[in-house]
Amino acid sequence: MQVTVISGSPREASNTLRVGRALHRVAEQKGHSCAPVVDFHLSDVPLVGRGSLQAGGLTQFQDQLVSSVRGARLVLLAVPEYNWITSGEIINAVHQLGNKDFGDVFDNRVFAMVGVSSGRGGRRPALEMQTLVNKMISFMDKRSIVSPRLLESHETDKNLGTEGESLGNEIYDRTMDAFLDYSLDMAELWFAGR
C-alpha cells in the first residue's frame, strides 16, 4: 500500500519531523511503499487571502505535497502542538487544497492523525486536524475516511532520534506500531469495500 507521511511543523529539524521519519521507517519495515516525508519546514504555500495554489504553477514543495497525497492510499499527518493548537502553516495548506483544482486530494484515501509534543501533549492538535480534514471531505463531497485512532507522541525528543530512530522506549515503540497497524487496517478495509 502507498503511504504518505506529512510532517506539519514549520520548524527545521523539528520533533514532528522525527515522528514523520519514524512513521516512514516503520511503515516501510511493514512492507509498504512510502513517498519521501513531506517536510513543512520547506513550505511556501501562500496564506489564504494573500494568494492561492495555482495548478499550472506549483513550486517544488507544493508539487511534492499534492503529488504525494494524490499517490497515497493512507496519509499520515503528523502535527505539532504549540500552546495547545497546531501550526498555522498546516491548517492553511489544508484550506488551500480545498478547491476544484486540488479537491481530489480529499477523495478515496484514509487519513490518520498524529499529535506531537515535547511534553505530555499532542491530542488537541490531532483532534483539530481530524475535524478540519473531515470538514474538507464533507464540504468537497468526497469519499474518504479519517481514522478515529490518534497517536500522541509524548516527550518526542526522549523517544526518537533526529532521523526517527527509536531510542529504546518499548512502550513508545509499541504504541506507534499499534497505531500504524490500525491505520493500515483501516485503509485495507476501506479499499476492500471500494
Protein Blocks (a to p, Z undefined) as FASTA:
>chain_A
ZZddddfbfbghifklmmmmmmmmmmmmnopacdddddfklgccdcehiaccdfklccfk
lmmmmmmmmmpmbdcdddddeehiacfklmmmmmmmmcfklmmmmgoiacddddddfblg
hjlmmmmmmmmmmmmmmmnopacdddfbdcddehkllmbcfkopaehiaklmmmmmmmmm
mmmmmmmmmmmmZZ
